[in-house]
Amino acid sequence: MLEIKPLQQIPETTDPKIFLAGSIEMDTAEHWQAMVVQKLTDEMVVLLNPRRDGWDATWEQRKDNPAFRAQVEWELDALAKSDHIVMYFDPNTKSPISLLEMGLYAQSGKLMVVCPDGFWRKGNVDIVCERYGIPQYSDLATAIDHIVSLVRA
């Protein structure tokens, strides 16, 4: 397993690339990405993890802020280069960017969605998943089991 974080270069490889999309909201969302990394440690996979170690919450979220722009562009590139996108909606968050990314990739065939009860827009997420045939899981552990089976296939 290889974990790539912003702003590391995304490698060209035949190993499956999985983007870990979903709730990050600092000090609100659980660190679910770490659980995925730990569970997939022994697999031949590249995990594209947007949770940036050196994130600075004081950065203005404006397109002319070079640090912010680099983060967003890395995420967009990683989403495009990924083979699969695991999207987790933490019920303690609003996750507007995750909802945006879900809309961008709803018809891509790449998405796997984890949306537990309690997420404020679960109904919307459920309907989009149903309409576009997006595999949906009620918990992260079940989604990880599915990822492992995909990677080993």
Disulfide bonds with the S-S distance in Angstrom:
none
